[in-house]
Amino acid sequence: MRELTIEEIKTLKGGELTVAAVLAVMVAAVVAVIIYRLFMSSSGSTTLPGGFKFEWE
């Protein structure tokens, strides 16, 4: 290992895009599960963060 030069440090980029992509995939997965539960079951309920509760019969 060695210390980076000033020029090398200036070329480094963070991984913010990667974190955003992972969070977007996680949100899409949660939404997909909720939609699946809504359409494939005859009755049930689900509770989302923030106090949202859905019931179907």
Phi and psi in radians as a Rosetta constraint file:
Dihedral C 1 N 2 CA 2 C 2 CIRCULARHARMONIC -2.536 0.35
Dihedral N 2 CA 2 C 2 N 3 CIRCULARHARMONIC 2.838 0.35
Dihedral C 2 N 3 CA 3 C 3 CIRCULARHARMONIC -1.299 0.35
Dihedral N 3 CA 3 C 3 N 4 CIRCULARHARMONIC 2.528 0.35
Dihedral C 3 N 4 CA 4 C 4 CIRCULARHARMONIC -1.447 0.35
Dihedral N 4 CA 4 C 4 N 5 CIRCULARHARMONIC 2.594 0.35
Dihedral C 4 N 5 CA 5 C 5 CIRCULARHARMONIC -1.411 0.35
Dihedral N 5 CA 5 C 5 N 6 CIRCULARHARMONIC 2.933 0.35
Dihedral C 5 N 6 CA 6 C 6 CIRCULARHARMONIC -1.034 0.35
Dihedral N 6 CA 6 C 6 N 7 CIRCULARHARMONIC -0.707 0.35
Dihedral C 6 N 7 CA 7 C 7 CIRCULARHARMONIC -1.138 0.35
Dihedral N 7 CA 7 C 7 N 8 CIRCULARHARMONIC -0.682 0.35
Dihedral C 7 N 8 CA 8 C 8 CIRCULARHARMONIC -1.183 0.35
Dihedral N 8 CA 8 C 8 N 9 CIRCULARHARMONIC -0.674 0.35
Dihedral C 8 N 9 CA 9 C 9 CIRCULARHARMONIC -1.133 0.35
Dihedral N 9 CA 9 C 9 N 10 CIRCULARHARMONIC -0.663 0.35
Dihedral C 9 N 10 CA 10 C 10 CIRCULARHARMONIC -1.168 0.35
Dihedral N 10 CA 10 C 10 N 11 CIRCULARHARMONIC -0.445 0.35
Dihedral C 10 N 11 CA 11 C 11 CIRCULARHARMONIC -1.506 0.35
Dihedral N 11 CA 11 C 11 N 12 CIRCULARHARMONIC -0.159 0.35
Dihedral C 11 N 12 CA 12 C 12 CIRCULARHARMONIC -1.237 0.35
Dihedral N 12 CA 12 C 12 N 13 CIRCULARHARMONIC 2.470 0.35
Dihedral C 12 N 13 CA 13 C 13 CIRCULARHARMONIC -2.217 0.35
Dihedral N 13 CA 13 C 13 N 14 CIRCULARHARMONIC 2.535 0.35
Dihedral C 13 N 14 CA 14 C 14 CIRCULARHARMONIC -1.355 0.35
Dihedral N 14 CA 14 C 14 N 15 CIRCULARHARMONIC 3.042 0.35
Dihedral C 14 N 15 CA 15 C 15 CIRCULARHARMONIC -1.847 0.35
Dihedral N 15 CA 15 C 15 N 16 CIRCULARHARMONIC 0.631 0.35
Dihedral C 15 N 16 CA 16 C 16 CIRCULARHARMONIC -1.098 0.35
Dihedral N 16 CA 16 C 16 N 17 CIRCULARHARMONIC -0.633 0.35
Dihedral C 16 N 17 CA 17 C 17 CIRCULARHARMONIC -1.118 0.35
Dihedral N 17 CA 17 C 17 N 18 CIRCULARHARMONIC -0.667 0.35
Dihedral C 17 N 18 CA 18 C 18 CIRCULARHARMONIC -1.129 0.35
Dihedral N 18 CA 18 C 18 N 19 CIRCULARHARMONIC -0.756 0.35
Dihedral C 18 N 19 CA 19 C 19 CIRCULARHARMONIC -1.109 0.35
Dihedral N 19 CA 19 C 19 N 20 CIRCULARHARMONIC -0.741 0.35
Dihedral C 19 N 20 CA 20 C 20 CIRCULARHARMONIC -1.116 0.35
Dihedral N 20 CA 20 C 20 N 21 CIRCULARHARMONIC -0.691 0.35
Dihedral C 20 N 21 CA 21 C 21 CIRCULARHARMONIC -1.142 0.35
Dihedral N 21 CA 21 C 21 N 22 CIRCULARHARMONIC -0.741 0.35
Dihedral C 21 N 22 CA 22 C 22 CIRCULARHARMONIC -1.105 0.35
Dihedral N 22 CA 22 C 22 N 23 CIRCULARHARMONIC -0.765 0.35
Dihedral C 22 N 23 CA 23 C 23 CIRCULARHARMONIC -1.132 0.35
Dihedral N 23 CA 23 C 23 N 24 CIRCULARHARMONIC -0.672 0.35
Dihedral C 23 N 24 CA 24 C 24 CIRCULARHARMONIC -1.122 0.35
Dihedral N 24 CA 24 C 24 N 25 CIRCULARHARMONIC -0.714 0.35
Dihedral C 24 N 25 CA 25 C 25 CIRCULARHARMONIC -1.148 0.35
Dihedral N 25 CA 25 C 25 N 26 CIRCULARHARMONIC -0.693 0.35
Dihedral C 25 N 26 CA 26 C 26 CIRCULARHARMONIC -1.125 0.35
Dihedral N 26 CA 26 C 26 N 27 CIRCULARHARMONIC -0.750 0.35
Dihedral C 26 N 27 CA 27 C 27 CIRCULARHARMONIC -1.109 0.35
Dihedral N 27 CA 27 C 27 N 28 CIRCULARHARMONIC -0.740 0.35
Dihedral C 27 N 28 CA 28 C 28 CIRCULARHARMONIC -1.086 0.35
Dihedral N 28 CA 28 C 28 N 29 CIRCULARHARMONIC -0.669 0.35
Dihedral C 28 N 29 CA 29 C 29 CIRCULARHARMONIC -1.151 0.35
Dihedral N 29 CA 29 C 29 N 30 CIRCULARHARMONIC -0.741 0.35
Dihedral C 29 N 30 CA 30 C 30 CIRCULARHARMONIC -1.114 0.35
Dihedral N 30 CA 30 C 30 N 31 CIRCULARHARMONIC -0.766 0.35
Dihedral C 30 N 31 CA 31 C 31 CIRCULARHARMONIC -1.102 0.35
Dihedral N 31 CA 31 C 31 N 32 CIRCULARHARMONIC -0.703 0.35
Dihedral C 31 N 32 CA 32 C 32 CIRCULARHARMONIC -1.093 0.35
Dihedral N 32 CA 32 C 32 N 33 CIRCULARHARMONIC -0.714 0.35
Dihedral C 32 N 33 CA 33 C 33 CIRCULARHARMONIC -1.142 0.35
Dihedral N 33 CA 33 C 33 N 34 CIRCULARHARMONIC -0.734 0.35
Dihedral C 33 N 34 CA 34 C 34 CIRCULARHARMONIC -1.127 0.35
Dihedral N 34 CA 34 C 34 N 35 CIRCULARHARMONIC -0.777 0.35
Dihedral C 34 N 35 CA 35 C 35 CIRCULARHARMONIC -1.110 0.35
Dihedral N 35 CA 35 C 35 N 36 CIRCULARHARMONIC -0.714 0.35
Dihedral C 35 N 36 CA 36 C 36 CIRCULARHARMONIC -1.050 0.35
Dihedral N 36 CA 36 C 36 N 37 CIRCULARHARMONIC -0.805 0.35
Dihedral C 36 N 37 CA 37 C 37 CIRCULARHARMONIC -1.100 0.35
Dihedral N 37 CA 37 C 37 N 38 CIRCULARHARMONIC -0.659 0.35
Dihedral C 37 N 38 CA 38 C 38 CIRCULARHARMONIC -1.146 0.35
Dihedral N 38 CA 38 C 38 N 39 CIRCULARHARMONIC -0.761 0.35
Dihedral C 38 N 39 CA 39 C 39 CIRCULARHARMONIC -1.572 0.35
Dihedral N 39 CA 39 C 39 N 40 CIRCULARHARMONIC -0.386 0.35
Dihedral C 39 N 40 CA 40 C 40 CIRCULARHARMONIC -1.760 0.35
Dihedral N 40 CA 40 C 40 N 41 CIRCULARHARMONIC -0.139 0.35
Dihedral C 40 N 41 CA 41 C 41 CIRCULARHARMONIC -1.985 0.35
Dihedral N 41 CA 41 C 41 N 42 CIRCULARHARMONIC 2.606 0.35
Dihedral C 41 N 42 CA 42 C 42 CIRCULARHARMONIC -1.361 0.35
Dihedral N 42 CA 42 C 42 N 43 CIRCULARHARMONIC -0.526 0.35
Dihedral C 42 N 43 CA 43 C 43 CIRCULARHARMONIC -2.714 0.35
Dihedral N 43 CA 43 C 43 N 44 CIRCULARHARMONIC 2.766 0.35
Dihedral C 43 N 44 CA 44 C 44 CIRCULARHARMONIC 2.819 0.35
Dihedral N 44 CA 44 C 44 N 45 CIRCULARHARMONIC -2.930 0.35
Dihedral C 44 N 45 CA 45 C 45 CIRCULARHARMONIC -2.706 0.35
Dihedral N 45 CA 45 C 45 N 46 CIRCULARHARMONIC 2.772 0.35
Dihedral C 45 N 46 CA 46 C 46 CIRCULARHARMONIC -2.570 0.35
Dihedral N 46 CA 46 C 46 N 47 CIRCULARHARMONIC 2.612 0.35
Dihedral C 46 N 47 CA 47 C 47 CIRCULARHARMONIC -2.149 0.35
Dihedral N 47 CA 47 C 47 N 48 CIRCULARHARMONIC 2.229 0.35
Dihedral C 47 N 48 CA 48 C 48 CIRCULARHARMONIC -1.761 0.35
Dihedral N 48 CA 48 C 48 N 49 CIRCULARHARMONIC 2.723 0.35
Dihedral C 48 N 49 CA 49 C 49 CIRCULARHARMONIC -1.000 0.35
Dihedral N 49 CA 49 C 49 N 50 CIRCULARHARMONIC 2.459 0.35
Dihedral C 49 N 50 CA 50 C 50 CIRCULARHARMONIC 1.765 0.35
Dihedral N 50 CA 50 C 50 N 51 CIRCULARHARMONIC 0.030 0.35
Dihedral C 50 N 51 CA 51 C 51 CIRCULARHARMONIC 1.544 0.35
Dihedral N 51 CA 51 C 51 N 52 CIRCULARHARMONIC 0.190 0.35
Dihedral C 51 N 52 CA 52 C 52 CIRCULARHARMONIC -1.413 0.35
Dihedral N 52 CA 52 C 52 N 53 CIRCULARHARMONIC 2.184 0.35
Dihedral C 52 N 53 CA 53 C 53 CIRCULARHARMONIC -2.186 0.35
Dihedral N 53 CA 53 C 53 N 54 CIRCULARHARMONIC 2.291 0.35
Dihedral C 53 N 54 CA 54 C 54 CIRCULARHARMONIC -2.114 0.35
Dihedral N 54 CA 54 C 54 N 55 CIRCULARHARMONIC 2.369 0.35
Dihedral C 54 N 55 CA 55 C 55 CIRCULARHARMONIC -2.277 0.35
Dihedral N 55 CA 55 C 55 N 56 CIRCULARHARMONIC 2.482 0.35
Dihedral C 55 N 56 CA 56 C 56 CIRCULARHARMONIC -2.434 0.35
Dihedral N 56 CA 56 C 56 N 57 CIRCULARHARMONIC 2.530 0.35
